[in-house]
Amino acid sequence: MAKPDPRLICLGIISSAHGVRGQVKIRSFTSSPQDITAYGALQDASGRTYHLTITGSAKNALIASIKGIDSREAAGALRNVELFVERSALPAPQKNEYYQLDLIGLEVTTEDNTAFGHIIGVHNFGAGDLVEIKLPTGKEEFLPLNKATFPVIDIKNKKVVIAPPEFI
């Protein structure tokens, strides 16, 4: 799995069409869901630009119009499109904060510095963020992204420490 473009941060994903006039439902990954439009136009992985206007919300999703999309069919074709913004448009993370993208590729060790694996993804299937780790055996493991499981996440020094198994 190739590491995503570090210049782009995913702010949300189009989950489905909404209604018959080309609106879409968007799952926002920003702290405040409405902030997805605070950084200007968004783009997909291919560089296509999306100008969003938030028109409402429904069940953990924003409802939005996209400039140039005016039919349910056109909106439906955008299902699962990830929406990115240039990292430079976002504020720098505060102390003890990070963008999930920055975790990908980092080595994970135990407290005694034994190799545990490396992070290959961060996902949210609806019950919270999960870190996907490729183990030295080649197998993959999903663990919750929280302080109990990962007591040390130090992006600057590229260090991630996993808690002993009895604490996970």
C-alpha positions in Angstrom: 0.0 0.0 0.0 1.5 3.3 -1.1 1.6 6.1 1.4 -1.0 8.8 0.6 0.2 12.2 -0.7 1.4 14.0 2.4 0.4 17.4 0.9 -3.3 16.4 1.1 -5.5 15.9 4.1 -8.8 14.1 3.7 -11.6 16.1 5.3 -14.5 13.9 4.3 -16.1 11.4 2.0 -19.2 11.6 -0.2 -21.4 8.7 1.1 -24.4 8.9 -1.2 -26.7 11.0 -3.3 -29.5 12.9 -1.5 -32.7 13.7 -3.2 -33.3 14.2 -6.9 -31.5 17.6 -7.4 -27.9 16.5 -7.2 -27.3 17.0 -3.5 -25.0 14.6 -1.7 -24.5 13.3 1.8 -21.0 13.8 3.2 -19.3 12.3 6.2 -17.1 15.0 7.5 -13.8 14.2 9.4 -13.3 17.7 10.7 -13.8 18.5 14.5 -16.9 20.4 13.7 -18.5 18.8 10.6 -19.5 22.2 9.1 -15.8 23.2 9.0 -15.3 21.0 5.9 -16.0 24.1 3.8 -13.9 26.4 5.9 -10.7 25.8 3.9 -12.0 26.6 0.4 -12.6 24.2 -2.5 -11.9 20.5 -1.9 -10.4 18.1 -4.4 -10.4 14.4 -5.0 -7.3 12.2 -5.3 -7.2 12.9 -9.1 -7.2 16.7 -8.5 -10.8 17.4 -9.6 -12.1 20.4 -7.6 -15.4 20.4 -5.7 -17.1 23.6 -4.5 -19.5 22.7 -1.7 -22.4 24.5 -0.2 -23.7 22.9 3.0 -27.5 22.9 2.9 -28.4 20.8 6.0 -27.6 17.6 7.9 -29.1 14.2 8.5 -27.9 11.2 10.6 -24.2 11.8 11.1 -23.9 13.4 7.6 -23.9 16.8 6.0 -26.2 17.5 3.0 -24.4 19.6 0.4 -24.8 20.9 -3.1 -21.8 20.7 -5.4 -21.3 23.3 -8.1 -22.0 21.6 -11.5 -23.8 18.6 -10.1 -27.5 18.9 -10.7 -29.0 15.4 -10.9 -29.3 12.4 -8.7 -27.4 10.3 -11.2 -24.4 12.7 -11.2 -24.5 12.9 -7.4 -24.7 9.1 -7.2 -21.6 8.7 -9.4 -19.6 10.6 -6.6 -20.3 7.9 -4.0 -17.2 7.1 -2.0 -15.2 10.0 -3.4 -12.7 11.3 -0.7 -12.5 15.0 -0.4 -9.1 16.5 0.3 -7.6 19.9 1.0 -3.9 21.0 0.8 -2.2 20.6 4.1 -0.9 24.2 3.8 -4.5 25.4 4.1 -5.0 23.8 7.5 -3.7 25.0 10.8 -0.6 23.3 12.2 -1.6 20.6 14.8 -1.3 21.7 18.4 0.9 19.9 20.9 -0.2 16.2 21.3 -2.3 16.5 18.1 -1.6 15.1 14.7 -3.2 14.4 11.4 -4.0 10.7 11.0 -2.1 10.7 7.7 1.1 11.4 9.6 0.7 8.0 11.4 0.9 6.0 8.2 4.3 4.4 7.7 5.4 4.9 11.3 7.0 2.0 13.1 5.3 0.7 16.3 7.3 -0.6 19.1 6.6 -2.0 22.6 7.8 0.0 25.7 11.0 -2.0 25.7 11.6 -0.9 22.0 10.8 -4.3 20.5 9.4 -4.0 17.0 5.7 -4.7 16.8 5.0 -3.6 13.2 4.2 -0.5 11.2 1.1 1.5 10.6 -0.5 1.0 7.2 -3.8 2.8 7.7 -6.3 4.6 10.0 -9.9 3.7 9.5 -13.3 4.4 11.0 -16.0 1.9 10.3 -18.5 3.7 12.6 -17.3 2.7 16.1 -14.2 4.9 16.4 -10.8 5.2 14.8 -8.8 2.0 14.3 -5.1 1.8 13.5 -4.2 -0.9 10.9 -0.8 -2.4 11.7 1.2 -4.7 9.5 3.0 -7.2 11.8 6.4 -8.6 11.1 4.7 -11.9 10.3 2.9 -10.2 7.4 -0.5 -10.4 9.2 -2.5 -7.2 9.8 -4.0 -6.1 13.1 -6.6 -3.5 13.8 -6.4 -1.7 17.2 -8.3 1.2 18.7 -6.6 4.6 18.3 -6.6 5.8 21.9 -4.2 6.7 24.7 -4.7 3.3 26.4 -3.6 1.4 23.4 -0.9 3.8 22.2 0.4 5.7 25.2 3.1 7.4 23.1 2.5 8.9 19.7 5.3 11.3 18.8 5.1 12.4 15.2 8.1 14.6 15.4 10.4 11.8 16.5 8.5 9.2 14.4 7.8 7.1 17.5 4.6 5.1 18.3 4.6 2.9 21.4 1.9 0.2 22.0 0.8 -0.7 25.5 1.5 -4.2 26.8 -1.2 -6.7 25.7 -2.7 -6.9 29.1 -3.6 -3.2 28.9 -5.2 -3.3 25.4 
